[in-house]
Amino acid sequence: MTVIALPDVRRRAPVALGACLLSFAAFWWAQRAAHVSMIDLMVYRAEGETVRAGGDLYALRTTEAHLPTTYPPFAALLFTPLTLLDTSTMRTLATAGNLALLVVFVALSLRLVDHARVEGVWWASAAAVWCEPVWTTVRYGQINLLLGVLVLWDLTRRPGHRWAGAGIGLAAAIKLTPALFAVFLLVTAVVAYVRRGSGGPWLRHVRGSAVAFAGATLLAACALPYDSWRFWSRMVFETGRVGLVEDTANQSLRGVLARLLHTTQPGLWWVATAAVAGSLGLWVAVAAELRGRRAWAVAACAVTALLISPVSWSHHWVWCVPMVLILATRGRASAVGAAQMTAVSTALVTAVGTALVFCSYALWWVPHGPGRLELHQTGAQLTLSALYEGAGLVFLTLIGVRLWRTYRTV
């Protein structure tokens, strides 16, 4: 039987690879046909040029949209090589690089759930490239997939790995949001110490993250002392520089509340909501981690970060890829015995529903653009422009309920 099955196994991987390459080629053509601007990539290049010229990084306004610099100074240092490329070559390499990063992101996501078969990586990548967050990431020339790969590379290492924490630390030095993964590891270490008298593996991971973050930040401070001082003393607190909070592309709780309350400043409503969501989301992540559910924990932490961030643009939600894969593989893995059929069906239905949400592009069906049209959305429009947050909350709820049931049966 094994000898007969081998040719089938060998055929599946090339077929899956061919389907992936065909999907990527169609995606590349569609991006070019849509005349994508890659506007964020142009901002990154302008930041690199400013660094090389010794200019004021946080006074920069570039592109037709007059976009500012919003990332920490370390990111600008990394962008300086972009100044060595012409625009056409830079865009081509950015597109190819993001597609390659998507494959790695999918592979690491499947590794989290112990389903890292080669053909599975190709099939999942072929489908994932068409979801809205990935499309928009490539359209803008964004770095979301790079950050995701750094975090997942870090969290899929064996416990005690010498480089544990380096990925999270570097990702946080480039963009602050991934720092919540370090907070998650720290809280897990504290809870483990209180319960078991030892939080060693997680604490070592936190130390590695802190060292990597501090090293990258100090490097930027040495190279760009004035810009570093300005960012960490002032710019880091000016969240309004990132964009309009009510923009339909802002798929954070703050954006939902701004549209729901028809105001540009949701204020204490957002603070209270983010505090509750952040606390519950971290509880889910920590509980999953302590029960050996690393995949659930990582995805829960990512979703929590997206929900509580002041601004989470739709392309930041590339974490929908591991969300869907975790739900789908959990459903398949749970298919043992009739008693578990309800849980299996729930997981698979949720996986399909989540995939449809992120592939529907529904948030762009509502009025948006100049004139702050988002402040006048109807009930149906508000629902469509809050689909990502809704999917994230459902995901956290599903994991939380599953953990609670597991806890009660232990």
Disulfide bonds with the S-S distance in Angstrom:
none
